[in-house]
Every structure is written in C-alpha cells, then in structure tokens.
C-alpha cells in the first residue's frame, strides 16, 4: 500500500496541507504519468518531487544545473532525516565514489545530479545498477532551444528514458512560454502531454516601472518609501558592492552578494539577511535560487534583464507569503540601447567565436585531436588577460561553443573546504604529529561531527580562532594530516571548468549550426523586444502584457501596476491599505515629512496616500506640526 502523501508532508516538513497544484502534480507522478509542472517562483517546486521520493520504494534522480541549490537542498533534507546525495564536477573522485556507493546500496532516497554527469559513460553504467523510481528535471526550460537559458547537456537527459523506459519523468520550471512547454515534453519524450500549470499572475505583487536617468536617486526613494526586506538586482559584480555602500551611507542597512564570493561569505550574507540583521541585499542574479525567505516586501531591478522570463523569476521572489509587495524596475533613456548592445555581445561574429575556441585550447594546453572526456580548470579572468579579450563577447562565445557541443563551459563552481577522517578512532592515539597539527586535529574533532562517516564541510577561519592558530597554520596542518593519510582534505576552490565533449579540432572545422546561432539570435531579439515593450510602453497593463507573453488571456487589468494606477482609481484592499500605512509610518519615522513628499515617494496614487495619512492622523499614529510636517509617534 502506498504511503499517504499528507502524512509524509506533515512528518518531514510540518505542513498540514499542500500549496495550490502541488497535490495534483504529486498524484500524477505517483500514478506513473510523465508530468510537467509550471509553478511560479515560490510555488514550492521541490515538494512536488521530494514527497513522491519518500512515497516510492527506489531512488529519485534529480537533474539540476544549480550546484549551490543542490547542496542546500541536500543539507535541508538531511536536517529533516531524509538521506540525499549530490554529485557534480566540484567533488573529488573519492566523494563521487562514496556517493554512488550509497545510492547503489539503497542508503539514499534522492540523488541530485548536475547535467554534465550524464555525459560520462561510466556514470551511466553505474546508474543502471540502481533502483530508480522517478526522474526529475528541475529548471526544465534549459532543455529547450526556444527557452532563455538553453543548455545542451540537458538534451542527454532523454537518454535516461532508454535505460529506464518504465520510470516516470517529472519536469519542473517557473517560467515557460507555450512554445517552450511543448518543446520540453517533446525533448523529454513524454508518453502523452500532461501539464499542470498555475497562473503566472501574482495578485499580491504590484509591478512598478520608474523612468529616471539618476537610478541611484530613484533607488534611494524607493527604499526610503517602503518597509521590510528587499532585494536589489544589478548586472555587474562591482556594482553590487558600490550600491550596497551607497545605501549604508544613506542610513539603509545593506550588504552585497555575487557568484565570486567564497562559499562561507555567501552563507554568512544570506543568513544575516534572512535573520533580518540587514534589510537589503544587493545582488547579481546569482542570488535568490533556493533561498526561501517568504517576507521580501520589495524587489528592485536597477538594470532590466534581457527577457521577461528572467524578470518574472527574479521579481517573483517578492511576497512569497502572499502579502502585498512591490516589484520595481528602474529604467533610463540609455537602457534601450544597452539591451540592443546585449544582443550584439551575446552573438559575436563567428570568426571571433572560432578564435576563442582556438585560444581556449591553447590556454588549457589541449593538443589538436586530444581532450575528449576530460575536465580542465579554466581561469576566465586570466584567460581574458592573457589574450587581451573583451569579457562579454568572450563569455558569449564560450556559451555558444557549449551549445554547439564542442566543449562544455561550466561557470564558476564554488566548493567549500571539506574533510573526512580515513583512520579508525583508536589509531588517533598513536599518531606522532607536531603540536600545531595536534591542536588543529583536536579542534576539528571537537567542532565537527560525522567526520568518520562522510566528507564534512569545514571553515578554516573558525578552526583558526578556536585553536589560536593562523589560517596558514591550519591549512598547513590539514595538508600534513592529508599526506599522512589521517584524513582527506579538499581545500575550497572557486573556478570555472572546460569539459571537452569532443576532441579539439582546428578552428576552420568548428561548425556553428543555425539552430545555435541564427535561430537563437532571432529568439533573443524577440525576447529583448518583449522586455522593451514591458519596460518602456505605457499603453496597457504591465501585468497583462507579461501574462500574454506566457500564453495567458487575462480578463481585466491588474489594477495595481503603475500604468493601471495612473489611469483610474481602483478600490484598495485591506492588505494594500495596511502596507501603504506601514510605508507612510516608515517614511515619517525617519524624519518629519511633508504631504507632498509622501505622495511623491509612495508607489500608490495621490488620493490613496492622502486618505491613508488622514487615517493615521485620526488614529494618533501620526502628528502634524504648524509647518505642515508629518511625523510618526512612537
């Protein structure tokens, strides 16, 4: 008899009921049907495969491109008593072997894979020995050349259907146009079309566009006129720090985040933001995936993304608790040209792409005719510096060469330091090591558990503090103990990789097919044009424009976006009224404000601001002085 999915949900996650569409997707999967789930950001995609994984007897395989999310989910599952393993290019051979052994012996319920693992024949042979009961494809839009984030390695997922013909496939994504939906089911060889989709509409989010050439001034206005946690998205790593510093100087608690940070730094910044120790996180699009903070009240884009799919996913991290929230896009007169240049930089001339291919082979010292099936570290900044190459067209060239299957360019893979003991506990008493190594080993054993059973993530600065050693002494002690075979130590690393899916060729033989270049170029132009229409046109409801892009036919305007609010008055719900009042109290609590200031700085329309201010004055929460300045009473 199949276990009850409601019991599983409550036992492991503590929820008494499913979110909309989760139960329908889970039931479809457990009935053995290939299933495509379209759930908006924050819709609870992971539950739709984690619950079936616990209801089925065998192993659930989850293919996902997000290595950081993969590790977070494995840690979260372990915390609730579910055994899970993740395998990706950032692990050592011994870690791979240990993970595979656990899956083969039935000591894991979920196996998370990065898609490039499916390119290894040895790995595929290892999968055949496992009792697999469900195949999950997360971020399923990556399998479609019609999508905004196509990854050729995803195409190999369909080969699992040949190995496990009777195993159902669950594909999941948060954003997909009708063409992409059809393509996903085709590429994954669904036995029959089977789509469960929630509307892309997020009724609690007000989508606002602000046109201002002084974007930083506008950003400060937005953040000082709203309350609650916020995310600010930008498109460059350098500007994350620059803007975070600007906010701090203006009295707004903020920090920055991007993919180039060390894993420990990322974790620390995420936790401080999630615990409300800082209000605003300024980040590249590396931030947000798998970070479950439901009460984000504001998401601001300082730069427009290249597609509505990206914008929808990132803006959708606001208001996951269902309460009123704002998604604000700041555009300037320069952004149209910037989006057009983005198209050109994404598809540089083919001769330039072939030159990048040749230089990449020289840089990794791969001879012509060699390299097939091998992985090489690829220091991208050093590659640019060595050959005096422009960053964006070069990165785009590597991505195009990946899609053309000449090699696979894997963006920075951040791996945290980790240790596993390789001697028995009783052997530790007979070790002959120096005093520093002994202090470090004692500190390691006191601080971390499970070291004798598995690789455990460690933090060298923490060990240094606990043992009164320098970080250099901790590092040298770990290397010494590793050489003595007392433990296995894998230092942290942050580097991109090149994985050669074919032997290196002469540049003149590098073929870039129309499906990868010309067709993709046209699709990008259409996506960019749709983004321009959303950002710069005020002839219709912004939400309806976005929903139409995703294939929906909305019945009426949203009534909440800046276009709708500028056209006519709409009744304000209790939730929106409460949020507006909180915003007014927040602004007037910073310093006394004029009514004109509150009207200009609020996303709401003039009449609603005046009414809300009067209510707060009548209730005694606000006061007004002889100069007409309004202040909050605390």
Helices and strands as residue ranges (DSSP letters): H 5-13, H 22-30, E 35-38, H 47-55, E 59-63, H 67-79, E 84-87, H 93-104, E 110-113, G 115-119, H 121-128, E 132-137, G 140-143, G 152-158, H 159-163, E 168-173, H 178-187, E 195-197, E 205-211, H 215-224, E 229-233, H 237-249, E 254-257, H 263-274, E 280-283, E 296-301, H 308-315, E 325-331, H 335-346, H 350-363, E 375-378, H 380-387, H 391-403, E 408-415, E 418-421, G 425-430, H 435-447, E 456-457, H 460-467, H 471-483, E 487-490, E 493-499, G 507-509, H 518-536, H 542-549, H 562-567, H 574-590, H 595-601, H 606-618, E 622-624, E 630-632
